[in-house]
Amino acid sequence: MGSGHYMVVIDTDGDGVFNYIDWREFKLKCWEHSGLSRFFEDYLGQSLFLKMHTSTYNIKNLEYNWENPFLFYDYDQDGLTEMAIRLCDSPKINSEKDFVLPEDSGQLTDMQRCVEFTKKMDWASIAIDLDNDSVPGNEFDFDMTINFYGGGFDYSDQVHVWKSLSGIREADQYFYDARWRQMDRLIYPDHSTAWDLVFNRGKWEHARFVYDEDDDCQRWERVELYELKDPFIIGFKKGGLDNHPQSDPSGDRGEWDMDNSGKGNLYLAAFDGRIHLYGAESGYWRIDQDAAIFQGYHQLTPGPHSDQFATVKYSDTDNNGFIDTIEYDLDADKKFEETVHLAALGIEDHGQVIQTAGLDYTKLAELHRQSAEALWKRAKDALGAAEKQGIDTACYALFKSPRTLREKYHYGYWLSFYIYKDLIYIAERTKNEKLKSDIQKSYYSGDWTRLK
C-alpha cells in the first residue's frame, strides 16, 4: 500500500498539543515518549485522533479512517486519561499490482486507490483505569479492557463538519494528493456517542476481556488483549496467550465469550470476589504476582523472559454464563494439578449480572471499589479463621497493611489464598476430610463463618 500515515488529531481539550513531527527529518514521531508513557502526541487528557497506516493517495474516501477514532477521556480534568475507547473500521484492500504512480494523483484509478473503508466498525475496545491512579511519571495505568469484534455497527451518520479543515487552494500544488486539504467534514463517532454506539448499536459476534492483575501495564494506552491460544507458550507471535506484541507475557487474566452471549456484561464472582466477563466460556490467568515480567513489547522489555509461571484456568462447563470450574498449575510444570468444581462443593456459580451498557466510568470505578473492599473483608475474615486454627499469620505482615485501593484488591486476594492453602495443609496433614471440605466451601464462597 505504500508507506505513510494518514492521521488527524483533534484538540478537544484545548491544550494546543497535536501530533509530533521532527521537521529536521520530516518524520512523524508521535509515538516517541519520555519516561514510560508520556507520549509526545496528545494521548493524554480529553483528546482523540484518527489514523490509517498508509499514504492518503491509497485511500478512496478520506472522510473515513481505520482507527476512527481513538478516544481518550479525562473525567476529573487532571490532564490525564481515565478511559480510552478505540474503534476500528477494517478496510477492504484491493490492490492493482505493478503500476507506476502517475505524476498527477488525480489520474489514479479506484483499483489503484486500494484502501476502501467499509463505513462499519468491526472492532471496539474500552480500556478503564478503574482506580484512577495515573500520575505524572505514570501517565497510563489502565486496569481492564472489554473488547468486541465481528459484526459491529454502521457509523456513516456520525458526520462532523469543520469550517477550518480545508487548506489554502493555492498551496495544493505542493502536495502529491491534496484531497485531504479540500474536505470540510470527517465521519467518526465522538466522545459523546461512542459508548452508546458500541453497546446499543453494535451487533457483535465475539467479546473478550482482560484484567491487569499485576498492575504493570502503564506503558500502553490500553491493556492489550490476550488471544485464546496455548496457555503455556510465551512470546510474540509464538501461538500463546501473549501472541500480540503488546500483550503482557505474564500477569494478566483473559476471558473469552466467543459467541457474545453475555453482550459484554460483567459480574462479581463469589468464588474469588473479582470482576469477570459474563458469558465467557473460558479464561486464563498467568500469575506474575510481583510484576517481575514487565509488560510491553517483548523485544524491548529488559532482561530475559522466563517461561516459568503459574497458570489458572477458568471454565463455564454448564454454559450458563458463569465460571464454575477452576484449574490450577501452581508449580509451573504446564499441567493442571488441581481442579475445583463449585457444584461439587455445593456453591452456586451465579452472580449479579451488571449491564455494562447502562454504566459509565464512575459506575465502573465504583464496581472496582466494591470488589477491592469485599476482597479485603474476606482477607480479614480469613485471618480470623486462621487464628482459630492456631496459625501464626505474622509472616503475612506485608499483606496486612494495605495503603491504597489497589493494595486492598491485591493483598486481599493473596492473603486469603495463602491462608486457604495453610488451612488445607493442616486438614491434609491431620487427614480431616470434613475440615478440608469446610475450608474449601469457606474459601470459594467467601463466607468464612462456615468454618467453625
PyMOL commands that set and color helices and strands:
alter all, ss='L'
color gray80, all
select helices_A, chain A and resi 56-58+105-107+169-174+179-181+194-201+298-300+343-345+356-358+361-388+394-400+405-429+433-445+448-450
alter helices_A, ss='H'
color red, helices_A
select strands_A, chain A and resi 6-10+21-22+27-28+33-34+38-39+47-52+67-73+83-88+92-93+115-116+120-128+144-154+159-161+185-187+206-212+252-257+266-268+275-277+282-286+311-315+325-329+338-341+353-354
alter strands_A, ss='S'
color yellow, strands_A
deselect
rebuild
show_as cartoon
